[in-house]
Amino acid sequence: MPGFLLRACLLLAVEAGAAFLLRDPGAPWIPVLLGVFVLGSAVPQGTSAEFAGRFLVAAVAVGAALAGAAAWAAYDRPETGPDGWAAQSATAVLLLFQTATLMRLSRRTRR
């Protein structure tokens, strides 16, 4: 299980950094999201994850970074309404799904 914790923490750190960078409206979003996608697809290294598993983890990482940036931007505004709750809920759901996917990929043995 230590491999799973390392993978999860690394991916959370990358997503938090991307969300921090993307909260500014003028941020260069293409290189940031491309970096998140590349690191997200590299995180399952050492597991039996094939293309579909790596792509799923990377796509969810990009979604979590975007939802986290939207939630962070909504948190900075005092008149946060349903948009803030939707972004926070989407971030939580994506992070739970990503954690479950990483756990499943980390528990499978290599063939």
CYANA upper distance limits for C-alpha pairs under 8 A (distance plus 0.5 A):
  1 MET  CA      5 LEU  CA      7.08
  1 MET  CA    106 SER  CA      8.10
  1 MET  CA    107 ARG  CA      8.10
  2 PRO  CA      6 LEU  CA      6.74
  3 GLY  CA      7 ARG  CA      6.68
  3 GLY  CA    106 SER  CA      7.61
  4 PHE  CA      8 ALA  CA      6.55
  4 PHE  CA    102 LEU  CA      7.29
  4 PHE  CA    103 MET  CA      6.59
  4 PHE  CA    106 SER  CA      6.18
  5 LEU  CA      9 CYS  CA      6.51
  6 LEU  CA     10 LEU  CA      6.54
  7 ARG  CA     11 LEU  CA      6.68
  7 ARG  CA     43 VAL  CA      6.33
  7 ARG  CA     44 PRO  CA      7.66
  7 ARG  CA    102 LEU  CA      8.11
  8 ALA  CA     12 LEU  CA      6.58
  8 ALA  CA     99 THR  CA      7.17
  8 ALA  CA    102 LEU  CA      7.60
  9 CYS  CA     13 ALA  CA      6.59
 10 LEU  CA     14 VAL  CA      6.81
 10 LEU  CA     43 VAL  CA      8.29
 11 LEU  CA     15 GLU  CA      6.63
 11 LEU  CA     39 LEU  CA      8.13
 11 LEU  CA     40 GLY  CA      7.04
 11 LEU  CA     43 VAL  CA      7.64
 11 LEU  CA     61 ALA  CA      7.96
 12 LEU  CA     16 ALA  CA      6.50
 13 ALA  CA     17 GLY  CA      6.64
 14 VAL  CA     18 ALA  CA      6.68
 14 VAL  CA     36 VAL  CA      7.10
 14 VAL  CA     39 LEU  CA      8.35
 15 GLU  CA     19 ALA  CA      6.54
 15 GLU  CA     36 VAL  CA      7.37
 15 GLU  CA     61 ALA  CA      7.10
 15 GLU  CA     62 VAL  CA      8.11
 15 GLU  CA     64 ALA  CA      7.33
 15 GLU  CA     65 ALA  CA      5.44
 15 GLU  CA     68 GLY  CA      8.48
 16 ALA  CA     20 PHE  CA      6.62
 16 ALA  CA     65 ALA  CA      7.33
 16 ALA  CA     68 GLY  CA      7.99
 17 GLY  CA     21 LEU  CA      6.76
 18 ALA  CA     22 LEU  CA      6.47
 18 ALA  CA     32 VAL  CA      6.72
 18 ALA  CA     33 LEU  CA      7.85
 18 ALA  CA     36 VAL  CA      7.72
 18 ALA  CA     65 ALA  CA      6.38
 18 ALA  CA     69 ALA  CA      8.20
 19 ALA  CA     23 ARG  CA      6.61
 19 ALA  CA     65 ALA  CA      5.54
 19 ALA  CA     66 LEU  CA      6.98
 19 ALA  CA     67 ALA  CA      8.46
 19 ALA  CA     68 GLY  CA      5.92
 19 ALA  CA     69 ALA  CA      4.72
 19 ALA  CA     72 TRP  CA      8.02
 20 PHE  CA     69 ALA  CA      7.02
 20 PHE  CA     72 TRP  CA      8.34
 21 LEU  CA     27 ALA  CA      7.14
 21 LEU  CA     32 VAL  CA      8.25
 21 LEU  CA     69 ALA  CA      8.47
 22 LEU  CA     27 ALA  CA      6.21
 22 LEU  CA     28 PRO  CA      8.22
 22 LEU  CA     29 TRP  CA      6.94
 22 LEU  CA     32 VAL  CA      8.33
 22 LEU  CA     66 LEU  CA      8.00
 22 LEU  CA     69 ALA  CA      6.16
 23 ARG  CA     27 ALA  CA      8.14
 23 ARG  CA     69 ALA  CA      5.41
 23 ARG  CA     70 ALA  CA      7.29
 23 ARG  CA     72 TRP  CA      7.05
 23 ARG  CA     73 ALA  CA      6.05
 24 ASP  CA     73 ALA  CA      8.45
 28 PRO  CA     32 VAL  CA      7.31
 29 TRP  CA     33 LEU  CA      6.48
 30 ILE  CA     34 LEU  CA      6.48
 31 PRO  CA     35 GLY  CA      6.54
 32 VAL  CA     36 VAL  CA      6.81
 33 LEU  CA     37 PHE  CA      6.58
 33 LEU  CA     62 VAL  CA      6.61
 33 LEU  CA     65 ALA  CA      8.43
 34 LEU  CA     38 VAL  CA      6.67
 35 GLY  CA     39 LEU  CA      6.61
 36 VAL  CA     40 GLY  CA      6.27
 36 VAL  CA     58 ALA  CA      7.77
 36 VAL  CA     61 ALA  CA      7.21
 36 VAL  CA     62 VAL  CA      6.59
 37 PHE  CA     41 SER  CA      6.63
 37 PHE  CA     58 ALA  CA      5.31
 37 PHE  CA     59 ALA  CA      7.09
 37 PHE  CA     61 ALA  CA      7.30
 37 PHE  CA     62 VAL  CA      6.56
 38 VAL  CA     42 ALA  CA      6.81
 38 VAL  CA     58 ALA  CA      7.57
 39 LEU  CA     43 VAL  CA      6.68
 39 LEU  CA     58 ALA  CA      7.93
 40 GLY  CA     44 PRO  CA      8.40
 40 GLY  CA     54 ARG  CA      7.92
 40 GLY  CA     57 VAL  CA      6.48
 40 GLY  CA     58 ALA  CA      4.66
 40 GLY  CA     59 ALA  CA      8.25
 40 GLY  CA     61 ALA  CA      6.59
 41 SER  CA     54 ARG  CA      5.25
 41 SER  CA     55 PHE  CA      6.58
 41 SER  CA     57 VAL  CA      6.85
 41 SER  CA     58 ALA  CA      5.34
 42 ALA  CA     54 ARG  CA      7.82
 44 PRO  CA     49 ALA  CA      6.97
 44 PRO  CA     54 ARG  CA      7.07
 44 PRO  CA    102 LEU  CA      7.77
 44 PRO  CA    105 LEU  CA      7.68
 44 PRO  CA    106 SER  CA      7.89
 45 GLN  CA     49 ALA  CA      8.20
 46 GLY  CA    110 ARG  CA      8.49
 47 THR  CA    105 LEU  CA      6.82
 47 THR  CA    106 SER  CA      6.33
 47 THR  CA    108 ARG  CA      7.59
 47 THR  CA    109 THR  CA      7.44
 47 THR  CA    110 ARG  CA      6.56
 48 SER  CA    105 LEU  CA      7.37
 48 SER  CA    106 SER  CA      8.49
 48 SER  CA    108 ARG  CA      7.15
 48 SER  CA    109 THR  CA      6.96
 48 SER  CA    110 ARG  CA      5.31
 48 SER  CA    111 ARG  CA      7.35
 49 ALA  CA     53 GLY  CA      5.75
 49 ALA  CA     54 ARG  CA      6.71
 49 ALA  CA    105 LEU  CA      6.69
 50 GLU  CA     54 ARG  CA      6.80
 51 PHE  CA     55 PHE  CA      6.44
 52 ALA  CA     56 LEU  CA      6.54
 53 GLY  CA     57 VAL  CA      6.77
 53 GLY  CA    105 LEU  CA      8.11
 54 ARG  CA     58 ALA  CA      6.64
 55 PHE  CA     59 ALA  CA      6.45
 56 LEU  CA     60 VAL  CA      6.60
 57 VAL  CA     61 ALA  CA      6.59
 57 VAL  CA     98 GLN  CA      6.82
 57 VAL  CA    101 THR  CA      7.63
 57 VAL  CA    102 LEU  CA      7.88
 58 ALA  CA     62 VAL  CA      6.86
 59 ALA  CA     63 GLY  CA      6.78
 60 VAL  CA     64 ALA  CA      6.48
 60 VAL  CA     94 LEU  CA      6.88
 60 VAL  CA     95 LEU  CA      8.46
 60 VAL  CA     98 GLN  CA      6.86
 61 ALA  CA     65 ALA  CA      6.65
 61 ALA  CA     94 LEU  CA      8.46
 61 ALA  CA     98 GLN  CA      7.84
 62 VAL  CA     66 LEU  CA      6.75
 63 GLY  CA     67 ALA  CA      6.53
 63 GLY  CA     91 THR  CA      8.47
 63 GLY  CA     94 LEU  CA      7.67
 64 ALA  CA     68 GLY  CA      6.29
 64 ALA  CA     90 ALA  CA      8.20
 64 ALA  CA     91 THR  CA      5.88
 64 ALA  CA     94 LEU  CA      6.18
 64 ALA  CA     95 LEU  CA      6.95
 65 ALA  CA     69 ALA  CA      6.60
 65 ALA  CA     91 THR  CA      8.46
 66 LEU  CA     70 ALA  CA      6.79
 67 ALA  CA     71 ALA  CA      6.59
 67 ALA  CA     87 ALA  CA      5.96
 67 ALA  CA     88 GLN  CA      7.69
 67 ALA  CA     90 ALA  CA      6.74
 67 ALA  CA     91 THR  CA      5.69
 68 GLY  CA     72 TRP  CA      6.49
 68 GLY  CA     87 ALA  CA      7.52
 68 GLY  CA     88 GLN  CA      7.59
 68 GLY  CA     91 THR  CA      6.10
 69 ALA  CA     73 ALA  CA      6.60
 70 ALA  CA     74 ALA  CA      6.60
 70 ALA  CA     84 GLY  CA      8.09
 70 ALA  CA     87 ALA  CA      6.44
 71 ALA  CA     75 TYR  CA      6.56
 71 ALA  CA     84 GLY  CA      6.15
 71 ALA  CA     85 TRP  CA      8.23
 71 ALA  CA     87 ALA  CA      5.34
 71 ALA  CA     88 GLN  CA      5.77
 71 ALA  CA     91 THR  CA      8.17
 72 TRP  CA     76 ASP  CA      7.02
 73 ALA  CA     77 ARG  CA      7.44
 74 ALA  CA     80 THR  CA      6.39
 74 ALA  CA     83 ASP  CA      7.81
 74 ALA  CA     84 GLY  CA      5.57
 75 TYR  CA     80 THR  CA      7.27
 75 TYR  CA     84 GLY  CA      7.30
 80 THR  CA     84 GLY  CA      6.17
 81 GLY  CA     85 TRP  CA      7.52
 82 PRO  CA     86 ALA  CA      6.59
 83 ASP  CA     87 ALA  CA      6.72
 84 GLY  CA     88 GLN  CA      6.65
 85 TRP  CA     89 SER  CA      6.48
 86 ALA  CA     90 ALA  CA      6.54
 87 ALA  CA     91 THR  CA      6.63
 88 GLN  CA     92 ALA  CA      6.73
 89 SER  CA     93 VAL  CA      6.64
 90 ALA  CA     94 LEU  CA      6.55
 91 THR  CA     95 LEU  CA      6.58
 92 ALA  CA     96 LEU  CA      6.66
 93 VAL  CA     97 PHE  CA      6.64
 94 LEU  CA     98 GLN  CA      6.49
 95 LEU  CA     99 THR  CA      6.56
 96 LEU  CA    100 ALA  CA      6.70
 97 PHE  CA    101 THR  CA      6.64
 98 GLN  CA    102 LEU  CA      6.59
 99 THR  CA    103 MET  CA      6.53
100 ALA  CA    104 ARG  CA      6.65
101 THR  CA    105 LEU  CA      6.66
102 LEU  CA    106 SER  CA      6.42
103 MET  CA    107 ARG  CA      6.60
104 ARG  CA    108 ARG  CA      7.00
